[in-house]
Amino acid sequence: MNASSLTLTKKTHSCVRLERNGQSLVIDPGGFTEDDAAVGADAILVTHEHPDHFNEARLRAALESNPAARVWTLRSVAEQVSAAFPGRVTTVGHGDTFTAAGLEVQVHGELHAVIHPDIPRVTNIGFLVDGSVFHPGDALTVPDHPVDTLMLPVMAPWNKISEVIDYVREVKPRRAIDIHDALLTDLARPIYDMQIGALGGADHGRLSPGDATRL
């Protein structure tokens, strides 16, 4: 692992940017996040096809802004963008490892969490970056690897706070930082902060869009 620290910048909803040594990696620049969330990135990772995680216009903007930028994602997303950017989109799945923007990445998980039994489950993968930061997408995947910083999906149609708390307990990260929070109102945030912080067993925090922290 590189000795220099990673910088994490929170974008709106589930999008985050990780930077080290002048290279940047963006995860899930979807339709709820900023138009330029992935512009200038060297690598873009997409966990699944739902529009709050995958937005074709934002992905195209990133790939056009940096001709060397590449995408790693699952088949359902790759099929929608690979023809327009030949050789720049790589399909990955559970168990795969690769290097993106100078960072080692492991892929964990296969399916989206259950929204309702009547709704078919789409595929979903999580990314463990630099052996320390885990972004699960829309699933409560527990990687078979220690996690230092867990990107925690706090509020979604497919989860409830008891599951979120138990997920933190199962992963056992040193800290958890909120993602999937665009639908969480300011009124609800202190309740989530208090309960996850008190019961999760890890340092719990959240960043406003645009805020950055060293990992």
N, C-alpha and C positions, 0 to 999 in steps of 0.2 A: 504494500500500500504506500502511495506517495505520502511523504511526510508533510507536505504543505496542505493547509486546510481547505475544505470545500466551502464555498459560499452558496447558501440557499436563498433564493428570492421567491417569495410567495406571489403567485398571480391569482386572479379571481377563480374561485371554485376549486377544481382539482388540478390546476396547472401549476407546476413549479419549474424553476430554472436553477440548475446546478452549474457552478463555474469553478474552474481551477486552471491556473497557469495560462490564462488567456483563452481557454476553450470553454464552450458552454453546451449544456445538454438540457433540453426541455422535454418535460413529460406532460402529455395530455392537453395540448392547446385546443380546447374544445370551444363550442359555441357560446358558452357563458363567460369566457375569459376575454382579455383584451385583444383587439384586432392584430396587434403587433407582438403578441406574447412570445412567438417563436422566431420572429425576424432576427437574423444575424446569428442564429444558433448553428453550431457545427453538427449537432445530432438531435433528432426528434424521436421520442419513444411514444407509442400510442397503445394504451391497454386494451381498448375495445372500440366497437363501432358506434356506440350511442353518441348522439350529437353534442352532449355536454362534455364529451371527452375527445371526440374526433370531429373536426370541422375542416372540410376539404379546402376552403378558401384560405384559412389560416396556415394550413400545411403548405399549400402552393406558394403563399407569400414568403414563407420561410425558405423553401427550396429555390425560389427565384432570387431571393436576396443574397443567398450564398451558394454559388454553383458547386461548392464542395460539400455542402450539407447532405446528410443521409438520414434515412428513416429506418427504424426497426419496429416491427409491429406484427400482429397476427394476420392470418390469411384474409379474414373478412375485411380488414382495412386495406391491406396490401393490394387486393384485387381492384380496389377503387382508384388507386393512385399510381400503381407501378407502370402502367402503359405510358403515362405522360412523362414519367421520369425514369427511363430505362437505366438499370444498373445502380440506381440510387435507393431502392426500397428493398429491404431484406425481411423475409418472413421468418419469424421465430416462434418457438413454443416452449412449453414446460421442460426444464432441464437444459436448455441451450445457454451458452455463455458467449459473450462477444465483447469487443472493445469499441466504445463510442466516445468521441471527444476526449480521448486519452483516459477514459474511465472504464474499469472492468464492470460488466453487467451480467447478472444471472437472472434467468427467467423462472418464475414460480407461478403455478396455478393454471387452471384450464377453463373454468366456468364462472360466469357472472353469478352473483348471489340471487336467490329466489326473490322475485318481486311479488309474484302471486303464482300459485300452482297452475293456473290457467294460462299463464304467459310463458311461452317457450324461453328457455335460458340460452342466451348467446354465449359465445366464448369470451374469455377475459384472461389476461395475463398480468402478473405483477412483476416489477423490476427491482432487484436489489443492486444498488449502485455503489461501487467502491467497497463492497463488502460491509456497508454500514447503513445506508439509507434505503428503506423499503417503501415503495409506492405500490399498493395492492390493486389499484384500479377500483372497480366496483365488486369487491369480494373481500371476505375476511380470511384471506389466505395466510397460513402460518408457514413461513419458509423454514426449511431444515438448516438454518444458519443463524447465528446470533445477529440481532438487529440493534444498532445503536440508536438510530433515529427512525421512528415509525411515522410515516405520513398517514394520518388517521381519518378515515371517512366518517365524519361525525353525524351527518344528517342526510338521509336519503329515503326514497320510498321503500327501500328494501331493508332498512335496519331500524332498530330501536336502541335507546341508550343503554339498556342492560347488556345487549349484544356488543355494543361498542366498548363498554367497560370490560367485559369478559375477554374481548379480543386483545385489549392492551395487556391484561393479565396473562394471557396465553403466549403472546409474542415476547413479553418481558423486555421491552426496549429500555434504554436508559432514559429516553424522552420520547414523547409523542407530540406531534405538531398537526393541528387540524387541517384537513382538506375536505372536499365535498361539502362545503359550508355556505354556498351561495343562497340556499333556501332557508338557512337558519337566521331567524330575525334577531335584531339587537336585544329584544326583550328576552329571548330564550338563551342567549349566549352565557350570561352569568350562571344560569342553572346548569348548563352543560359543563362549563368550566369547573364549577364547584363539585359536581358529582363525579366527573371523570378524574379530576385532580385528586379527590379524596379517596376514591375507590379503585382507580386503575393500577396503582402501585408503581407509577412512573412519573417523572417530571412531565407535566402537561402544559402546553402553551399554544397560543395561536398568533398568527401574523396577519396584519391587514395587507391587502393587495399592494404590492410595491415594497413592502418591508423585506429586509434581508437579515440573515444571521450567519455567523461562522459556525461550522459544524466540527 
